[in-house]
């Protein structure tokens, strides 16, 4: 598994948040010190979640419920829960939480997804995707 590191600022946020977050989410992928990510976008989604929590947008209990809801839906559809798509579920939960808290509209989320899809299609393999 590839390791993508958080910036020093994000590391401080992780150090503050990790104990409470692990209490609510014992299945959070992590090594001895930090969460473990397979791709840069996973670390970015995690960092956005930390930032929103630190700003008081939601509690870790609310976050855990939102993520559990998404994972529960995946299981109901009969999809295998191998942990391989944990941060995809995380991202869905983050989008839903942001919409519930009126931080973003569904229309804006859809627009941004389309922009990323278009950017991904025009980006050569192995190069970073930029909007």
N, C-alpha and C positions, 0 to 999 in steps of 0.2 A: 504494500500500500504506500503510495506516494505521500509525502508529508508536505503540506503547505503551511507556512508559518504566518502567524498574526504579527502585525506591527507592534512595536514596544507599547504604544498607547493602548492598543487592543489587549495586549497581555495584561496590563494593569486592570482593565475592565474584567477580563476573564478571572483573574485572581480574586477580585471582589465578588464576582457573581457565581463562580463555579460550585462552591459548597451548597448553596441554596438550590441552584439549578440541578445538580446531581441528586439532591434529595427528592425533587419533583420528577426528574427524568433519569432514573437509574440506568436506562439503556443507552444514554448518551455515549456515542463512540469517543473514547479517550485513551491516552496512554498514562504514564505515571504523573505527568504534570499538566497536560492540556488536552482539549478536544482534538480529535484527529480528523483531517479532511482529505478527501481524494482528489479534489479539484479546487482551484481558487474561488470559484463561485460559491462553494459550500462555506468556506471561511468568511466570505463577504456576507452571505445570508446570516450566518451566526453572529457576525459583528453588528449587522443592522438590528438583529433581535436584541442583543445586549444594549445597544444604544437606545432603543425604544424603551426597554425596561428601565434603564438608568434615568430616563426622562419621566418616568412614572406613568407611561402609557398603559402598562398592564403589569400584573404581579406574575411571579413564576407559576403560581397555582393556575391562574388564567391561561398562561402560555401552555402549561402541561395539558390542560383540558382541551385546548384548541388542537394541539398536536395529536393527542389521543383520539380526538374526533376524526381527524384525517386518517390516521392509521387504522382506526376501526372501520372506516368506509372501505379502505383498501382490502382489509380482511373479509368484509361482507361481500365484496366482488369476487372473492376467491383467489385473489392474487397472492403469490408466495411472499411471505414476510421474512426475507433473508437478511435484512439490514442493509442490503446493497443500495436501496433507494431512500435511506433514512432522510437525507437532506433534501430530496425532492419533496418528500412529505413535509419536511420542515418549511420549505419555501411556500407550499400551498397554505400551510397554517399561518405563515407570516403574511401572505397576501390577504387571507381572510380576516386576520386580526386587524390589519391596517384598514381594511374596508369597514369592519365593525366599529372601529374607533373613529371613523370618518376622516382618516388621514389621506385616503385616496378613494377615488370612485372606481367602480367596475369598468367604466368606459376608459379611464386613464390606464388601468391595468391592462386592458385588452390592447390599447394603442401601443403600450410599451412592449408587450409580448410580440406584436406584429413587427415593431422596429427591430427587436432583437433577432427575430426569425429572418428578416430581410438582411440584416447585417451578417448573420451567420452564413447565409447562402452566398454572399459576395466575398467572404473572407477565405483566403487560401488555407488549406489544411495546415495545421501546426502554428498558425499565426493567431495572435490575440484578437478576439472579436471586439470591435469598437463601434459605438453608435455614431 
